[in-house]
Structures are given as structure tokens and as C-alpha cells.
Amino acid sequence: MKVNGKIIAVTGGGDGIGRQVVLELLRRGARVVAVDIRQDALDATVDLAGAGDRLTTAVVDVTDRDAVAALPGRIEDDHGAVDGVINVAGIIQPFVRLADLDWEAIQRVVDVNLWGTLHVVKAFLPHLQKRPAAHVVTVSSMGGFLPVPGQAVYGATKAAVRLMTEALYAETMGTPVEVSVVFPGAVSTDITSNSGVDVPGGATGGSSRMPTTSPEDAASTILDGMEEGDLHIYVGKDAKLMGVANRVAPRRSIHLIQRQMRKLLG
Ligand SMILES: NC(=O)c1ccc[n+]([C@@H]2O[C@H](COP(=O)([O-])OP(=O)(O)OC[C@H]3O[C@@H](n4cnc5c(N)ncnc54)[C@H](O)[C@@H]3O)[C@@H](O)[C@H]2O)c1
């Protein structure tokens, strides 16, 4: 779906990839509703955007089903309609082996990444289905098809939203609702600290020698893919390469990532 003139909600719009998606949507002529759990982060996005009434914000925790359910109606009241939703909000888990991951941390990452995405998709779908053209985009992860040691449950949630999104694609075929799922590799954001996670060396930047994609480039790739109507959108050379490697040689690709990432586990 071309985004010019459309009204699009972006979860996680207060920081990182989501913030850059908001800014890029505005550049491409959309009206945008940035959604985030953090008011201060949304305020910073608004300051950067300087987009007047083409950008509004909503402080919503995506794990709060009732608050999310009320969101599309609020957007219709403010903007007249809603044409798309981009699920970017997400967190990582503490970098520990599954055996050492406590139930509270497991619950939190499942709540935000899986339940949060489900809440948003279920809330917006009936509204999107009334539109002449509409689009649902969900950000999964390279970690959703390739296991990262120390991110077992994170990866499981990202694999789950991938399958959910692909099923939605199959279910909406022949309707005006388009569907895309995004697989970013490493993107240089503050997801580690935003998730309250402590990582030796930093997961996506800091002293890590892993090449990363900038959030700006990630946002452009996501919106190019959305506007092209791609089902699968790979962000970064790492995600593209490992996507192929994982299909051609699944076990070897797991070994490769394990060797690269094992120091994260100490
Ligand atoms: N950074 C990476 O390397 C990377 C790689 C693959 C996938 N991803 C995925 O991309 C997405 C964005 O990640 P990012 O790196 O930009 O992270 P980020 O921490 O910079 O941004 C995530 C935003 O989501 C918000 N958020 C968190 N929990 C929320 C909740 N319950 N309700 C509403 N908002 C909430 C945060 O406040 C934050 O502003 C995530 O889904 C992440 O899993 C990131």
C-alpha cells in the first residue's frame, strides 16, 4: 500500500526502529499515530518530527488489551479513519540460558511481543477491513527463524508472530488488507537498556563487532517493502544472508550464530 495520504499507527513509535518508521512515514506523506508505553519517548519523536497535526501520539501499553481495543476508535475520532498499523513495539529477554530464565522474565517477553502484537492486530483488523486499501506490518526478527543463544523465549515469540502474520496473509488474500512481516538483523538501537536487560558488550552496538543497520535504514527498508507489497521484508545484510543460510543449511547456520554469540552467555 502506498502510504502517501494514509493514516497509519506505529507501535513502539517512541524510540529506535519505530521512531524512524514514524519519521519516514511522515516524509512519505502519511498521517501517523505514534503509540508507545513511554510519554517522554513519544515527546522526543514529536520534537524530531515537527509535523504539526499530521502526527499524534497515544500512550498505550500493548499488553493492556482494553486500552489497545480502544485505540482504533480514538484514531478514527482524531483522523477520520485508520488505514494501517505497523507493530514495532517489542523487548528482548535477559541474556541467560533457558534453564536460568525466571518465569517473570518469560511472562514479560511473551506478554509484550506475542500478546501485545495479537492485541493490536485483533483490535485494528475490523477497522482496516472497512477501508479500500489497508496494511498490517509486524516486526519479527532474524531471531525468529534463527536461534540466538540466550534469547530462546524472545526467538519463540518472534517465530510465533511470524507464523501468525503469515496466516493472516493467507486469510486476507483477495481482500483489500495487505500483510507483511519484517525480519531485522542487528539494528543499532537502545533495545537492550529499554528492555531493562544487561548485556556484556551490548547486544546491538557498543563494543560488539557485529555489523549493524541504522534505524533510519531499517525504517526505509520496511516502508519500501510495505509499499511494494512484500510479504517478507529482510532488514540488513545479516538477515538476508542468514535467511538464505538457514533455508539451505539449517544446522550449520545455527552453529555459526552459536559461535558468534556464545560470549553473550559468559
Ligand atoms: N534492534 C535490533 O537489533 C532488532 C533486531 C531484530 C528485531 N528487532 C525488533 O524490532 C522492534 C523494535 O526494536 P528496537 O530495536 O527499535 O527497540 P527500542 O527499544 O529502540 O524500541 C522499542 C519501543 O517499543 C516500546 N515498547 C516496549 N514495550 C512496550 C509496550 N508494552 N507497549 C508499548 N510500547 C512498548 C519501547 O518503549 C520503545 O520505545 C522490536 O520488536 C524488536 O524485537 C530489533
The ligand as a Tripos MOL2 file, in Angstrom:
@<TRIPOS>MOLECULE
LIG
   44    48     1     0     0
SMALL
NO_CHARGES

@<TRIPOS>ATOM
      1 N1         17.3780   -3.7040   17.4330 N.am      1 LIG1
      2 C1         17.5510   -4.8710   16.8580 C.2       1 LIG1
      3 O1         18.6970   -5.3160   16.6200 O.2       1 LIG1
      4 C2         16.3610   -5.7060   16.4450 C.ar      1 LIG1
      5 C3         16.6000   -6.8550   15.6950 C.ar      1 LIG1
      6 C4         15.5230   -7.6370   15.3100 C.ar      1 LIG1
      7 C5         14.2340   -7.2700   15.6610 C.ar      1 LIG1
      8 N2         14.0240   -6.1510   16.3940 N.ar      1 LIG1
      9 C6         12.6490   -5.8220   16.7590 C.3       1 LIG1
     10 O2         12.3470   -4.5140   16.3320 O.3       1 LIG1
     11 C7         11.3900   -3.9430   17.2120 C.3       1 LIG1
     12 C8         11.8630   -2.5760   17.6590 C.3       1 LIG1
     13 O3         13.0770   -2.7390   18.3390 O.3       1 LIG1
     14 P1         14.0770   -1.5230   18.6070 P.3       1 LIG1
     15 O4         15.4370   -2.0980   18.4860 O.co2     1 LIG1
     16 O5         13.6870   -0.3570   17.8230 O.co2     1 LIG1
     17 O6         13.7930   -1.2870   20.1650 O.3       1 LIG1
     18 P2         13.6130    0.0600   21.0100 P.3       1 LIG1
     19 O7         13.7160   -0.3460   22.4280 O.co2     1 LIG1
     20 O8         14.5280    1.1160   20.4980 O.co2     1 LIG1
     21 O9         12.1270    0.4910   20.6540 O.3       1 LIG1
     22 C9         11.0350   -0.2630   21.0970 C.3       1 LIG1
     23 C10         9.9550    0.6810   21.5630 C.3       1 LIG1
     24 O10         8.8350   -0.1210   21.9890 O.3       1 LIG1
     25 C11         8.3350    0.4610   23.1760 C.3       1 LIG1
     26 N3          7.6360   -0.5470   23.9730 N.ar      1 LIG1
     27 C12         8.1960   -1.5430   24.7020 C.ar      1 LIG1
     28 N4          7.2460   -2.2230   25.3560 N.ar      1 LIG1
     29 C13         6.0640   -1.6480   25.0400 C.ar      1 LIG1
     30 C14         4.7350   -1.8920   25.4190 C.ar      1 LIG1
     31 N5          4.4220   -2.8700   26.2790 N.pl3     1 LIG1
     32 N6          3.7540   -1.1200   24.8870 N.ar      1 LIG1
     33 C15         4.0640   -0.1180   24.0260 C.ar      1 LIG1
     34 N7          5.3170    0.1780   23.6520 N.ar      1 LIG1
     35 C16         6.3120   -0.5810   24.1510 C.ar      1 LIG1
     36 C17         9.5490    1.0000   23.9040 C.3       1 LIG1
     37 O11         9.2060    1.9970   24.8610 O.3       1 LIG1
     38 C18        10.3910    1.5340   22.7490 C.3       1 LIG1
     39 O12        10.1420    2.9020   22.5160 O.3       1 LIG1
     40 C19        11.1940   -4.9290   18.3610 C.3       1 LIG1
     41 O13        10.0090   -5.6730   18.1340 O.3       1 LIG1
     42 C20        12.4150   -5.8140   18.2610 C.3       1 LIG1
     43 O14        12.1760   -7.1100   18.7530 O.3       1 LIG1
     44 C21        15.0600   -5.3480   16.8040 C.ar      1 LIG1
@<TRIPOS>BOND
     1     1     2 1
     2     2     3 2
     3     2     4 1
     4     4     5 ar
     5     4    44 ar
     6     5     6 ar
     7     6     7 ar
     8     7     8 ar
     9     8     9 1
    10     8    44 ar
    11     9    10 1
    12     9    42 1
    13    10    11 1
    14    11    12 1
    15    11    40 1
    16    12    13 1
    17    13    14 1
    18    14    15 2
    19    14    16 1
    20    14    17 1
    21    17    18 1
    22    18    19 2
    23    18    20 1
    24    18    21 1
    25    21    22 1
    26    22    23 1
    27    23    24 1
    28    23    38 1
    29    24    25 1
    30    25    26 1
    31    25    36 1
    32    26    27 ar
    33    26    35 ar
    34    27    28 ar
    35    28    29 ar
    36    29    30 ar
    37    29    35 ar
    38    30    31 1
    39    30    32 ar
    40    32    33 ar
    41    33    34 ar
    42    34    35 ar
    43    36    37 1
    44    36    38 1
    45    38    39 1
    46    40    41 1
    47    40    42 1
    48    42    43 1
@<TRIPOS>SUBSTRUCTURE
     1 LIG1         1 GROUP 0 **** ****
